[in-house]
Amino acid sequence: MTVTTTLTTHSLTVSQKIKIHRLMNKFHRLKGKKDKLTKKNSA
């Protein structure tokens, strides 16, 4: 898993890396919000 990701990142350009990082950050934020909401509802 780690080997494939490193290979893909090396082939990507800096702008593409930034775009991916931004998307990942947005995804993690949304996931965190959802987790918090589900925890509140379950508790």
TORLUM-760245 format. One record per atom (N, C-alpha, C): residue number from 1; atom name; x, y, z. Coordinates in steps of 0.05 Angstrom, whole numbers. Layout:
ATOM   num   atome        x        y        z
ATOM   NUM      CA        X        Y        Z
...
//
This chain:
ATOM   num   atome        x        y        z
ATOM     1       N       17      -24        0
ATOM     1      CA        0        0        0
ATOM     1       C       17       25        0
ATOM     2       N       36       26       18
ATOM     2      CA       54       50       21
ATOM     2       C       71       53       -4
ATOM     3       N       81       31      -15
ATOM     3      CA       98       32      -38
ATOM     3       C       83       44      -62
ATOM     4       N       59       35      -67
ATOM     4      CA       43       44      -90
ATOM     4       C       37       74      -87
ATOM     5       N       30       83      -63
ATOM     5      CA       24      111      -58
ATOM     5       C       48      128      -63
ATOM     6       N       71      120      -54
ATOM     6      CA       96      136      -58
ATOM     6       C      102      138      -88
ATOM     7       N       99      116     -103
ATOM     7      CA      104      117     -131
ATOM     7       C       86      136     -145
ATOM     8       N       60      135     -139
ATOM     8      CA       41      153     -151
ATOM     8       C       46      182     -144
ATOM     9       N       54      188     -120
ATOM     9      CA       59      215     -111
ATOM     9       C       83      226     -126
ATOM    10       N      103      210     -131
ATOM    10      CA      127      219     -145
ATOM    10       C      121      226     -174
ATOM    11       N      102      212     -186
ATOM    11      CA       95      217     -214
ATOM    11       C       77      241     -216
ATOM    12       N       63      248     -195
ATOM    12      CA       44      271     -195
ATOM    12       C       60      298     -194
ATOM    13       N       47      318     -205
ATOM    13      CA       59      345     -203
ATOM    13       C       52      358     -177
ATOM    14       N       65      380     -170
ATOM    14      CA       60      393     -145
ATOM    14       C       32      403     -143
ATOM    15       N       21      415     -165
ATOM    15      CA       -6      425     -165
ATOM    15       C      -26      403     -159
ATOM    16       N      -21      379     -171
ATOM    16      CA      -39      357     -167
ATOM    16       C      -38      347     -138
ATOM    17       N      -14      347     -127
ATOM    17      CA      -10      340      -99
ATOM    17       C      -26      358      -81
ATOM    18       N      -25      384      -86
ATOM    18      CA      -39      404      -70
ATOM    18       C      -69      399      -72
ATOM    19       N      -79      394      -96
ATOM    19      CA     -108      389     -100
ATOM    19       C     -116      364      -84
ATOM    20       N     -100      343      -85
ATOM    20      CA     -107      318      -71
ATOM    20       C     -107      323      -41
ATOM    21       N      -87      338      -31
ATOM    21      CA      -85      343       -3
ATOM    21       C     -109      359        7
ATOM    22       N     -117      379       -9
ATOM    22      CA     -141      395       -2
ATOM    22       C     -166      377       -1
ATOM    23       N     -169      360      -21
ATOM    23      CA     -192      342      -21
ATOM    23       C     -192      323        3
ATOM    24       N     -168      313        9
ATOM    24      CA     -165      295       32
ATOM    24       C     -172      309       58
ATOM    25       N     -163      334       61
ATOM    25      CA     -169      350       85
ATOM    25       C     -199      354       88
ATOM    26       N     -212      361       65
ATOM    26      CA     -241      366       65
ATOM    26       C     -255      340       73
ATOM    27       N     -247      318       62
ATOM    27      CA     -259      292       68
ATOM    27       C     -256      285       97
ATOM    28       N     -232      289      108
ATOM    28      CA     -227      282      136
ATOM    28       C     -244      300      155
ATOM    29       N     -247      326      147
ATOM    29      CA     -263      344      163
ATOM    29       C     -292      335      163
ATOM    30       N     -303      328      140
ATOM    30      CA     -330      319      138
ATOM    30       C     -334      293      153
ATOM    31       N     -315      275      151
ATOM    31      CA     -316      249      165
ATOM    31       C     -316      254      195
ATOM    32       N     -300      272      204
ATOM    32      CA     -298      278      233
ATOM    32       C     -325      290      243
ATOM    33       N     -337      308      227
ATOM    33      CA     -363      320      234
ATOM    33       C     -384      298      236
ATOM    34       N     -384      280      216
ATOM    34      CA     -404      259      216
ATOM    34       C     -400      241      240
ATOM    35       N     -375      234      246
ATOM    35      CA     -370      217      269
ATOM    35       C     -380      230      295
ATOM    36       N     -375      256      298
ATOM    36      CA     -384      270      322
ATOM    36       C     -414      270      324
ATOM    37       N     -428      274      301
ATOM    37      CA     -457      274      301
ATOM    37       C     -468      246      308
ATOM    38       N     -456      226      297
ATOM    38      CA     -466      198      302
ATOM    38       C     -461      191      332
ATOM    39       N     -439      200      343
ATOM    39      CA     -433      194      371
ATOM    39       C     -453      208      389
ATOM    40       N     -460      233      382
ATOM    40      CA     -480      248      398
ATOM    40       C     -507      235      397
ATOM    41       N     -515      226      373
ATOM    41      CA     -541      213      369
ATOM    41       C     -542      186      383
ATOM    42       N     -521      171      382
ATOM    42      CA     -521      145      395
ATOM    42       C     -520      147      425
ATOM    43       N     -507      168      436
ATOM    43      CA     -505      172      465
ATOM    43       C     -530      187      476
//
